Amino acid sequence: MLSEVVVRMQKAARVATILASCAALGPGLAQERSAVTFFENVRIFDGKNQTLSAPSNVLIRGNTIERIAIAPIPVDRSLDTRTVAGGGRVLMPGLSDMHWHATMVRPTPAQMLSSDLGYTMLLAGAEATATLMRGFTTVRDMGGPAFALKRAIDEGVVAGPRIYPSGAVITVTGGHGDFRELWELPQSLGGTSRVEQLGGSMIADSPDEVRKRTREQLMQGASQIKLTAGGGVASPFSPLDVTTFSEAELRAAVEAATDWGTYVATHAYTPNAIRRSVAAGVKVIEHGHLMDEPTARLLAEEKIWLSTQPFVDLGGAAMLPAAQQAQMRQVVAGTDTTYGFVKKYKIKTAFGTDILFSKALAEHQGQGIVDLTRWFTPAEALAMATSANGELLALSGARNPYPGKLGVVEEGALADLLLVDGNPLDDIRLIADPENKILVIMKDGIIYKDVGPK
Ligand SMILES: [Zn+2]
């Protein structure tokens, strides 16, 4: 009996603490999970359907969506139940970004290479909280030392999104991701380069070296592996048109990842880099903006995922030298062609932003989804940034750090939810104004923001 009283007192104290911290922080970081959360009177965008549900009630138990019903759901209104009055507003899945670099959003490359890693990680922690507060409850990290950040978020030390980490990008000598200076060559003189020491990228020039670097990322907890199969817009040494890894090298990574129960994604813009990746067994193409029609058909036939970004202007490349700006212009032109192929051939396509090196650009992360409506309906764009991304995340198989369904509002799915003040299927710009228009943010059953209806 006594223990029961103690437990009740502890619960009451905990609720009081949560309420106090909510009041103090406003849209902030209450990190206690109620046993039951009850969303009353919401219209649901479930991540797939083109239309909203009738006014409904949703019951979350722990970190899972347990029940969705139009009829009232009987709730045991004990101390540990939290009710959110929806007032007919829209409940939708948390957003996700399939091409993110959690540790490289805020510093410039030069700052990252010259700073203490501790400082870089503190920046990344602050950015992770900002990312979650934009309604992005999951990111797939496509390169960078994100393992420690992921751990701190999962342990509740820092508020941030779920992270699917790739670890270091694996690249060839001179490839996209090789940030060495020329004085560091040959390698025996330079030793391990700074970016390799930081865990940003690893250089590998044979199938054996690729295998070793792949296994090192898996050892640290990578949920998928990222290789750069071709050049990039901002690479110091590898122009956009070059193909980097040989098929045998790519296959070595695929074998090691497959043995570990997961998959390889490659950074690849050109038909050559894409085709070689597919031949080697790569499951996801990152970018793909310069693909031609036969390559688009190949992706559709082989059911390869395209994880691409709506690059509609120069973005951060506006700050780069003229030659790199010209490459970015090529990519922007290719974006329109690529989404045309996506629609024509029904390529499995995920949404991501690849925002790098700018806090200011990151603040417009949600604008990327708005930009998709140049080619898609708002419902299609939102489905890409929720349920389609959720399907892609499941490719991590046995290495999925968050087993369970993501990107949908349905019974049994993980409770990553947003309450939006308005209907994003009518006005998708609401998503790009998270501060004012996303009223509630829940991740893993925990409410991180609840400002209530205005
Ligand atoms: Zn990237």
Boltz pocket constraint, residues with backbone or C-beta under 6 A from the ligand:
constraints:
  - pocket:
      binder: B
      contacts: [[A, 99], [A, 101], [A, 142], [A, 143], [A, 354]]
      max_distance: 6.0
